[in-house]
Amino acid sequence: MYYDEEDWDADPQQVKPPSNHSQQFNQAEQFHQTFKNYDAPRNNGRNSQQNREYPKTEFRNSNRPRNRDEYTNNWRDNDGVDSRPRFKENTNRNRNFKENDGATVIKIPTRFVGKVIGRGGSKISELQLESGARINVTRDTEGDDTIVKLSGKENEINKARDLINDLATDTIRFVEASALQEEEKVIQKPQPIIDWKAHFEECERQNRAEFDKLGPVIKNFYVEHPEVTSMTEIEADEFREQNNNIVVDRTFKTENSRPIPKPCKTFEHAFHNFPEILEEIRKVGFEKPSPIQSQAWPVLLSGEDLIGIAQTGTGKTLAFLLPALIHIDGQVKPREERDGPTVLVMAPTRELALQIDKEVKKYQYKGITAVCLYGGGNRREQVKVVTKGVDIIIATPGRLNDLVAAGHVNLKTLTYVVLDEADRMLDMGFEPQIRKVMYSINPSRQTVMTSATWPIGVRRLAQSYMEDPIQVYVGTLDLAATHTVTQTIQILEDNDQIKLDTFLEFVRNMAPEDKAIVFCGKKSRADDVASELALLGIHCQTMHGDREQSDREQALEDITDGTVQILIATDVASRGLDIDDITHVINYDFPRNIEEYVHRVGRTGRAGKSGQSISYFTRSDWSQAKELISILEEAGQMSLTNNPVVHLAPLLQHCHFFKHAYCHDEVVWNLLA
């Protein structure tokens, strides 16, 4: 039960107001004792009001109830008098100030106000404590000056004024001295001009001197076969022309350039001094060298730097691999005494790196070992193999730089370096990583660069890191698709359902021995197409960047051994996948550039076999039409009357749409005409 205001007014005799104000505190205690039973439930175990002490406290109007719940929050409801407890101020608070002594006004430059106040008022507090005066920096200004009021005794005010003046003077002196010192610096120490060319030459000289301590690099292992020696230059040129028009020349020819080796017609011409290599080739079952191999092997065995440009699936990997095995075994320092690997092969993707690693392991030559380093693999296992000792490292640029930075890979022992698919590595933005690696490798190395195209970026890279290289290209330097592939262009409306129905019709007509790689432009599209096939009970595999590395390897294994007939992939699989029995390549989404089209098509028709590519071409792909026509014309597959390259049925079916749409696009109209 609590007394409200009405109860209090109804019985004013409960507590009589004291006539003497000095008795107020005792009367308040008496009042509280009267109502202690009503306060009890509100204490909740805390100290009761009657036991609390308020030292040096005076209460006015103490006939008000002490229980907070017994009066309203408005403490001026009745008589307008503040009845809240008042505590006396701490007498030490203003011990240094005299409020009634008057104030002295001084002016300080506004730019020094912050210096006087200090961070968080620390400086002004220090000045007040030291002088004994009260310092008030006002917001009033006169021109460039700020008004400051000083209060206190005269000697305190004078001391405060002196301290402020000294502070401002020191600041001015410091600023002027700093400016003078800075000016002297500029005068006495002019900025030196750095001769960067000389600096780099000096670094290169020191770098070479360090590598010279490792001993000489043996690069020439070629002894020309008598039959090759007897071949005239005319016969050599005829052989090159008959074998896919092989063109060979010095990329940066000079007067001191050495003669270019003649091509080899057989494996014996190249490796007659290496019977173990010939035996390994026979085990694999090759009959004769491919065009790129017949010219690349004499060049590489002679110790020359090589730029190999050829279509995909023409044997470029074996072209640099067999000379690398001979190079490893032919160095002066025994393999077991070397502090690191001898051969490095850099590849743009983990799939291509794994493919090269698989190719290396086909040839068991004198116990040479290799390791594949790539992101997504077991890093600990890769480090374990590398530190144990290997002869060949096949790596992607990112993982290689990672292990080099961690100190697990020694690049200084490398003397044979291959940049495989260099154009793709540059497209993927790996040039900084490549340059970082190449700078740390012996400049006396032998360097090989392979590419399917010859863009300006590859030329720049060759000029930076190769010494008078020989360029071997098969066919033409212009972009070209493999001639063993029949290229089919199907014109479709830009409609997802029509495209899916067309693809499903192809799948239903696949023969049991057929295998197809289906390229999609997006990872989500690849998953969607795979889901559609799964709903129809058709088994397939997918390969793209969002899948775990183990899943990607399993997908590759399944399409290789025939567990599935269809592999749905993004451009991650467009290079380096060497599966001999792929019969079809489907460009479900036409690639964004014509270079990727060439590499996709190159996944079939490999190792001399024929293949087919089918590309779904929609309105959104018109920008690629001109370059696509060039590819078809180069392959001799542009004539619609003599070669059923372009399927006309879809075109005729939707002619009302396409004839209206293409009439203002001369290039695409010529494709359809």
C-alpha positions, 0 to 999 in steps of 0.5 A: 500500500502506498500513500498518494497525494490525496492521502497526504492532504487528508491527514496532515497531522501524521507529520507536523511541519517543524517550526525550526528549519534546523530540525528538518533532517531529524523530522525527515528521518521521523517521517521515514520511520513512519512509512518504513513498512510501505518502503520495505517491499521496494528495497529488494535487498538493497540498503534501506533509505533510513540507513543511508547517509548523506554527508554535508547534505541539506534538505529543503521542504523535507516534509516530502516523502522519501519514497520516490514512488510517492510523488510525481516526477514533476518536482514543482507540482505544488509550490514550484520549490526544488525539493531535490537533495542538493550537495555542496560543491567540492571546494577544491574544484576552483581553488586556483581561480578568483572569479571576482578579480575581474578579467584581463583581455589579450589577443593571440593569432587565431592560427595559434589557438589550437596550440594554446588549447592542446589536444583535448584541452591538455595544454590549456589545463597545463597553463592554468595549473602552472600560472594559477589564472583561469584562461578562457579562449572565446569565440570572439575574433578581431581580424586574424586575432582571437580574444582570450580572457585571463582571470585571477590575481594580477601576478597569476594573470601576468604569468599566464600572459607570459606563458601564452606569449612564449608558446606562440613565439616558440611556434613561430620560431619552429615554423621558420626554422623548419622552413629554413632547413627545408630550403637548405635541403633543397639547395644543398641536396638536389635530386639526383638523376638515376640512369635506369639503363645503367642500373639495370645493366649493372644488376644484369652483370651481377646476376650473370656473375652469380650464375657463372659460379654454377658452371656452364650450361650444355645446350647443343646435343645435335649430330646431324644424320648423314641423310639430313646432311645430304639433303639440299636446301631445295629439298628441305624447302619442298619437304616443308611445303608438303608438310602443312607448309612449314615456315621457319625463320629467325624472329629477330634476324641479324647478320651474325645469325647462324644457319637454320637446321634442316628438318628431320623426316623420321625419328631416327634422323633426330634421335639416332644418338639416343636409342633409349628415346627411340625405344620410348617413341616406339612403345607409344606407337608413333609412325613419323614426326608431326610437321612441327616436330620434324622442324622443332627437334633439330632446332632444340637439340642444337641449343637454339631458342624456339618459338613454335606456332601451330594449331592445337593438337599438332604435337607441340608438347612432344616437340619440346619434351623429348629435347628436355629429357636429353638436356637434363641428362646431358649437363656436366653436374650429375643430377643427384648433386644439383640443388634443384630442378633443371626443366620448368614448364609453365602452363596457363591452366591446371588442366593443361599442366596435368595433361603435360605431366601425364605426357611426361610420365609416358616416357621413362628416360633414365629415371627422370622425375617430374612434379605438377604444381597447380592451385587447388591441389594438395599443397603439402604433398606438392611441397613434399615432392619438390623438396625431395628432389625432381628434375622437371617442374610443370606449374601454373604461374600462381602456384609456382610463385607461391612456392618460390616465395615460400622458399620451397622451389629453387629457380637458379638451377633451371636451364631449360624453360618452356612457356606453353600456350604463352598467348593464353597466359598473357590473356589471363593476366599472368605476365607479371608472374612470368616476368618475376620467374624469368628474372630469377632464372639463369640467363644462359638458359634455353627457352621455348615458347609455344603458342597457337597465335602470334599477338603483339604480347607474345612478340614482346615476351619473346624479345625480352627473354629469348636470344635470337630465337628461331620461329617455326610455324605450321600453316599460316600466322593467321588464325586458323582452325584444324583442317581435319575438323568439319565446321558446322554453323547452325543459325538459331533464334536467340531463344534459350529453349530453341537452343536447348531443344536443338542440342537435345536433338543432337544428343538423341542422335549420338552413336554409341562410339561418339564423344562430345565436349559441349562448351558453354559461356557461363558456369551456371549455363553448364550446370543448367544444361547438365541438369536438363540431361540428368532429368532425361536420364542421360549421364554426363560430366561438367568441368568449370572453375567452381568445381573442386579439383578432384571433381574436375579430374574425375570428369576428365577421367570419365570422358577419357575412359568412356564412362560418359559420352558428354563433357559440358565445360567452360573455356577452362577445358578449351586448351590442353585437353588431349583426348584422342577420340573426341568426335564432336565439339558443340559450341552451345554458346559461341565464344566471345573471341575467335581465338577461343573458337579455334581452340575449342574446335581443336579439341577434336580432330586430333592426332590425324583423326577427323572430327566435327564441330557444331556452333549455335550462332544467334543474333548476339554473336553477329560481331564474330561473323567477319572473323568466322568467315575468314576461318571457314574460308581458310579451311576451304569450308565456305562454299555452301553449294559444294560443302554442307558446312552451314545447315540451311534447314534452321535458316529456312525455317526462320527465314522471315526473322533472319532476312529482315534482321540481317538486311542491314548487316552486309558481313553477316548477310554475305555469310547467309547469301 
